Amino acid sequence: METLMLEGELSEQDLLELCDDLTRRMQRGLRQVVVDLSDVGHLNYKGVRPLMARAEAFRRTGGDLKLSGLSPYLAAIFRAAGAHDAFEIYPHMNDARASFALARAPFV
């Protein structure tokens, strides 16, 4: 599992580069990713759909891509881009990381 901590203002190009990086990581065998947006002030909505596609690709390989730390403003951008159901979103990256462990825990 890896946690990617992003910061600043993310342009469409920044998000496309993130998607390319995620694809490379997935090809190397990574299956569980948390993208932490706690320190992101703004992102371009045009980069949300490619990110949704990467999340779907991770799910097809048995993994997932989860988001954490979205401000109400960023959450509104994701909703406006049609991504309100596309990601599991957690308030803090530790919550997102723990959700992967819970998903693997055997039921008693």
FENLINFEN-V489402 format. One line per field, one symbol per residue. ss: DSSP state (A for helix, B for strand, O for the rest). A space follows every 10 residues. Layout:
ss = ???
This chain:
ss = OBBBBBBBBB OAAAAAAAAA AAAAAAAOOO OBBBBBBBBB BBBOAAAAAA AAAAAAAAAA OOOBBBBBOO OAAAAAAAAA OOOOOOOOBB OOAAAAAAAA AAAAOOOO
